[in-house]
Amino acid sequence: MADALVSVVLERLTSVLAQQIHEHVSLVPGVESEIESLKNTLCSVRDVLEDAEKRQVKEKSVRGWLERLKDMAYEMEDALDEWSIAILQFQMEGVENASTSKTKVSFCMPSPCICFKQVASRRDIACKIKGIKKKLDDIETDRKRFTFVSSRSEERSQRFITTSAIDISEVYGRDMDKKIILDHLLGKKCEEKPGLYIVSIVGTGGMGKTTLARLAYHHPEVETHFDERIWVCVSDPFDPIKVCRAIVEALQKKPCNLHDLEAVQQEIQTCIAGQKFLLVLDDVWTEDNQLWEQLKNTLHCGAAGTSLGELSLEQSRALFHQIAFYERSTWEKEEELKEIGEKIADKCKGLPLAIKTLGNLLRIKNSEEEWKNVLNSEVWQLDEFERDISPALLLSYYDLPPAIQRCFSFCAVFPKDSVIERDELIKLWMAQSYLNSDVVGRKYFEYLAARSFFQDFEKDDDGNIIGCKMHDIVHDFAQFLTQNECFIVEVDNQQMQSKDLPFKKIRHTTLIVRKSTPLAKAAFNSRVLEALTNLLGLRTLDLSRNQLIDELPKEVGKLIHLRYLNLSLCDSLRELPETICDLYHLQTLNIQGCSHLRKLPQAMSKLINLRHLENSDTRRLKGLPKGIGRLSSLQTLDVFIVSSYGNDECQIGDLRNLNNLRGRLSIKGLDKVNDAGEAEKAELKNKILQRLDLEFGRKEGTKGVAEALQPHPNLISLRIFDYSEREWPNWMMGSSLAQLKLLELENCISCTCLPPLGQLPVLEELVIWKMYSVIYIGSEFLGSSSTVFPKLKKLAIVHLADLKQWEIKEKEDRSIMPCLNHLITEFCPQLEGLPDHVLQRTSLQKLDIRYSYILERRYQKDIGVDRHKISHIPKVKYSLD
């Protein structure tokens, strides 16, 4: 981890110095020689970090040396941030002065106060750099005393072998344990009696307790056997009232507003009265019987239990072999490696997590030497790891490239058992300067997933991992690596659930405030906001989902090193302070779901490093500050709002310079665009977006505007709302949208006909919704292609109240909708019938005709006049289904 941090500092030293030279400014004169000396010393230190990180495990003095090095590196980063900000301020003052000079000649005579501040700032930065150089010299002296082995090589620093996570669906060696637990849960092990029956699964960390409990919890017989099933993650420390409130929230599907233990216990008893329920308490570590009694008294319990044993040698070896030799073709060394692998599996002491971790490590190793290095590692001899840190995790971590080591350790910022969204994690990594592109970030994420650092994967329709969790032991390991850098602060039960915070070292903070906490607003204002003024080294601040924040304090502007600020779902937040625009290094600002936010700060043009402005679901925002159009680094802008207030807020032409935008963009307020010439200024065709939403506000005379908003040909998803012209823009047909897979036309109430969408070559899903003027759908909808809708899988025609006929009259042999799987024609009360071609000459598997009453009578099961035309379709839904 220190290796990656030192590498980041070295890169930044070079880039900031180059920036100063490039801009022809000398904000910190005389430090060039200091910088060169710093770089040389850092390179020498970096060469021994691989050896130092291994020795720190059993040598406290080495660990202390590494801590000093990390602290120095962070100090250096802070100083470089200040240097970079000083350069940016100098540039901006120059721009402002140049602008002012058009009306005033005296701008060249700055005030003494401004001059003094600039000189003081330069002197401060220079002093800090010299002080850091002195600390690094001391660290270098100690480096020589430790006689580290220089082992850094370009091979290790650049090593990256692409692999993918494998899904081992079979749970090895747990068939009997699973049967015992299911027998207990289903009453086969004992006579069912009133009251609570407890089944305990006991074992060391990584044994597979949660996996086994999850198998039982989701078993079909268990799902039908219980009226209620509740899963609560407990973790450490064990707080009875917190656990009881979590149970109530799971049962009632809403926040619990009770705070007295007895009241919460009574609420639980009311919820489960007369119910057969299953409650899983996951990740319980406490052995304090008094704490247990407070929970047990709530549930009037008796008890039964089972202890989870280790996997047998045979089971351990079989699991290891399945993973380590996954998709390997047979080769001559397999037998030799198999023997070594069995010895490695034996060292894992029957722990599935350890076996999977090392199996995935060795899956990418082909040489006998590499396998023997794992088998004979001195890590296995470290007794202290038996309770705290897994040797398997440490071995796998040591093998990671330094850049990925740093990315993994950062994950300690997430609360235990929380879902980690891939794209959000990558933004966080980028905000820390761990990587420069989301493409690299996805590779790093997949690499960590393949090495068992992540689990419980959530995948999209294409099988890509988009979310995951961390095993508790893996999370503990990440916290062990980061020590005091990442803190999760919880305001609950009228107090701050945290230790005395070492403010100077904290770099990343997640703040959790429970909405239901009495006097929590006072706790938030008095303690947490006071803490913010001390957390001046913060790079990451997550305040999301905090209902108590109605305004962000102006003190946030002092967090000049902040890269990532998450305010999403702060539903009470009304506005942001202007001081937020002083966060020159801010890369991500997330205000998604801040539904009461009325405006953004006017000086946002100063946030020149901002890459992600996530602003969806901010319905009260009626415009964006004019300066957003100058943020050329923006890659994410969920919603662009066209305003009629041109001087202070964005107009459509302000999109012109935002050519790095990608992903999704929704443009609202297109009814405020006066003409096509104005729309052309947006240069939408130059923006490589995947998803585009256009909202026209039902204004007539917007065809020219729509024509000028032709998107990039790589667009995958297009939604058009409230378009009120009779004719469609020409780019909607054929080759202009050659990659389009999803198209939605919604609330286009003046359109009398549909465009020839059958010509779109890869369209998979088409939604036509609330187009009240469409009475007839005919051949114009199909277009002139030899194959019509060649890839279309789902077609939805919904709420077309006046649609009477849909016909396909053609008799030629061209193929029409050959891939159609799902047809929806709902809320079309006047539609008389469906084309025979669609019903009988496609691969239709699902048909929904709910609330289309003429269709329902015509195709009614057993008695409809045309029921035979749909008898081959497996799933047909009617209104009463």
C-alpha positions, 0 to 999 in steps of 0.5 A, a space after each residue: 500500500 505504501 508503494 502505491 502511495 509513494 508512486 502517486 506522490 512521485 507522479 504528482 511532484 513531477 506534474 505540479 512542477 511541470 505545471 508551474 513551468 508550463 504556466 510561466 509562474 514562480 509561485 514557489 521559487 527556489 524549491 526546484 532543488 528540494 523537489 529533485 532531492 525529494 524525488 531521488 530519496 523517494 525512489 530509493 525508499 520505494 525500492 525497498 517497500 516490498 520487503 518492508 511491507 512483509 517485515 512489518 507483520 512481525 517487526 513493530 519497528 518496521 511497521 512504525 517506519 512505514 506509518 511515518 512514511 505514509 504520514 509524510 507522503 500524505 503531508 506531501 500530497 497536501 502541500 502539492 494540493 496547496 501548490 496546485 491550488 495557488 497556481 489555479 488561483 493565480 490563473 483565475 485572477 489573471 483571467 478576471 483582471 484581463 476581463 476587468 481591464 476592458 473597463 478599468 486601467 488600474 487593475 495592474 495595481 493589486 492591493 497590498 492585502 492581496 500581494 501579502 496573501 500571495 507572498 505568505 502563501 508561497 512562503 508557507 508552501 516552500 516551508 512545508 516542502 522543506 519541512 517534509 524534506 527533513 522528515 524524509 531525510 530522517 526516514 531515509 536514514 532509518 531505511 539504511 539502519 533496517 537493511 531492507 532488501 531492494 526487491 522492486 522491479 518493473 515486472 512487479 509494478 506493472 504485473 497485471 494478468 487479466 482474469 475473471 471471477 468464477 462462480 463456484 455454485 457447489 458448497 463443498 463438504 456442507 451437505 450434512 450440515 445443511 441437512 441438519 439445519 434444514 431439519 431443525 428449521 422445518 421441525 424434523 429434528 424435534 416436535 414443534 412447540 410454541 415459543 422460540 427455537 434457536 439454531 446456532 451455527 458456530 465456527 471461526 471466521 471464514 468457515 462458511 457460516 454465512 454461506 450456510 445460513 444463506 443457503 437455508 434462508 433461501 431454501 424453497 421449503 424454508 420460504 414456504 414454511 415461515 410467515 416472516 423471514 428476517 435477516 439482520 447483520 449484527 457485527 461488533 459491538 453487539 447493541 441489543 436496542 440497535 438489533 431490535 430496531 433493525 428487526 422492527 424495521 425489517 418487519 415493518 419495512 420502514 424506519 423505527 421511531 422507538 428508542 426505549 428497549 422495552 418499547 422496541 421489544 413490545 413492538 417486535 412481539 406485536 409484529 410476530 404475534 401468532 406468526 411463524 418467523 425465521 430470524 437470522 442474526 448474522 456476524 454475531 461475535 459477542 459472548 456477553 450473556 447479559 447482552 444476549 439476555 436483553 434480546 432473548 427476553 424479547 423472544 421467549 426462547 428455548 435453544 438448540 444448536 449446531 457447531 460448524 466444523 472444518 472441511 475435511 482434507 478431501 473436501 478442502 483439496 477438491 475445492 482448491 483443485 476446482 478453483 486453481 485448475 479452473 478452465 486449464 487445459 491438461 499440461 505436463 506439470 499438472 501432476 507436480 502442481 497438484 501435489 503442491 496444491 494439496 499441501 497448500 490446501 491442507 495449510 488452510 485448515 479447512 476454511 473455505 474462504 482461505 481455500 478460495 482465496 489461494 485457489 484464485 491466487 494460483 489459478 494465474 500461476 503456471 510455474 512450480 516455483 511460484 506454487 512452492 513460494 506460496 507453500 513455503 512462505 514464512 507467513 504460515 508461521 505467524 501465530 498472531 494471524 490465527 485470530 486476527 488476519 488470514 495468512 491466505 489473505 496476506 499472501 494474496 494481497 502481497 501478490 497484488 500489483 501495488 496500484 491494486 493493493 491501494 485500491 483494495 485497502 481503500 474499501 475499508 471506507 465502506 461499512 460492513 455488509 454494505 453493497 459496493 457499487 462498482 461504478 461508484 467505487 471506481 469514481 472513488 479510486 479515481 478521486 484519490 488519483 489511484 487511476 486515471 480512467 474508468 476502463 482501468 478501474 473496471 479491470 482492477 475491480 474485476 481483478 479483485 473480484 477474481 481473487 476473492 476479495 469481493 463476493 455476493 456479486 450483483 450482475 447486469 443483464 450482460 453478466 457484468 459484475 456491477 455490485 458486490 460485498 466484502 466478507 467480514 474477514 476481508 473487511 477487517 483485513 482492509 481496516 488493518 491495512 488502513 489503520 486510522 485513514 478510513 473512519 465510519 462515524 455513526 450518530 445514533 442513540 444520542 451519541 457518536 458511535 466512534 472512538 476519539 478521532 485522530 483528525 490529522 490522519 483521517 482521509 476518508 469518512 462515511 457519516 451515518 445519521 439515523 433519521 429516527 434518533 432523538 436530538 440527532 440534529 443537535 448531535 449532528 450540528 454540535 459534534 459532527 460539523 465541529 469535527 468537519 472543521 478538524 478533518 482538513 485532510 479529507 479526500 472523501 466525505 460521504 454524507 448520503 442518506 442523512 435526512 437531518 441536513 437541510 443546509 451544508 455548512 460553509 466550513 466545507 469550503 475549508 476541505 481543500 483536499 476533498 475529491 469526492 463529496 456524496 450528498 445523495 438522498 439528503 432529502 432535506 437539503 435546500 442549497 449548497 454554500 458558495 464556498 463549495 466552489 473553493 474545492 478546486 480538486 473536487 472530482 465527484 459531486 453527488 446530489 442525486 435524490 436531493 429533491 428539495 435542492 433549489 439551486 446550485 452555487 453560481 461560481 461552479 466554473 471554478 471547479 475545473 477538476 469536476 468530472 462527475 456531477 450526479 444530479 438526477 432526481 433533483 426535481 426542484 432545480 429549475 436551472 444550472 449555473 452558467 459556469 457549468 458549460 465551462 467545466 470541460 472535464 465533466 464526464 457525468 452530467 445526469 441532467 442538463 436543464 435549459 433555462 430561459 434566464 440566459 445571463 445566469 443559467 445555462 442555455 442549450 449552447 452551453 453544452 458545446 464544450 462538454 465533449 467528454 460527457 458519456 454515459 447518460 444525459 437527460 436534457 430538460 426544458 427544450 421548449 425554451 430553445 428558440 430555434 434550430 440554430 440555437 440547438 446546433 450550438 450544443 454539438 450533441 453529435 460530438 458527444 459519445 453518449 450511451 443513453 440520451 433523454 430529450 424532453 420537449 415540454 409539449 411545445 409546438 414548432 420544435 421539429 427543427 430543434 429536434 433535427 439539430 439535436 442529432 446524437 452520436 451514432 454510437 447511442 444505445 438508448 434513446 427516450 423522447 418525451 412530450 414531443 408535439 410535432 406531427 413529423 419526426 426528425 430524419 435522424 431517427 431512421 436507419 443508419 443514424 442510429 445504427 447501434 440503438 438497442 432501446 427506444 421509448 416514445 412517451 407522451 408525444 400526444 400530437 404525433 399521428 403516426 409512427 416513424 419507420 422504426 423497422 429499419 433500426 438494425 439492432 433495436 431490441 426493445 421499443 416502448 410506445 406510450 401515451 401517444 393519443 393521436 395515433 389511430 392507425 399503425 400500418 406499413 409506414 411503421 415497418 420501413 423498407 428494409 429486407 428484414 424488419 425489426 431484425 433484433 426486436 425482442 420486446 414491443 410495448 404499445 401502452 395507453 394508446 387510447 384511440 388506436 383502433 387498427 394495427 395491420 401488416 398487409 404485406 404478402 411478400 416474404 420479407 422477415 418481420 420481427 423474427 426475434 420478438 419474444 414479448 408483446 405488450 398491448 395494454 390500456 388500448 381499449 379501442 384496438 380491434 385486433 393484432 396482426 396475424 403475422 406478429 402472433 403466428 410468424 414470430 417467436 412470441 413467448 409472452 403476450 400481455 393484453 391487459 385492459 385492452 378489452 376488445 382484444 381480451 374478448 377476441 383472444 379469450 381462453 376457450 371462448 374467444 373467436 381468435 383464441 386459436 391464434 394465440 394457443 401456442 404462446 406459453 404466457 398470456 396475461 389478461 386483466 384479471 390475472 
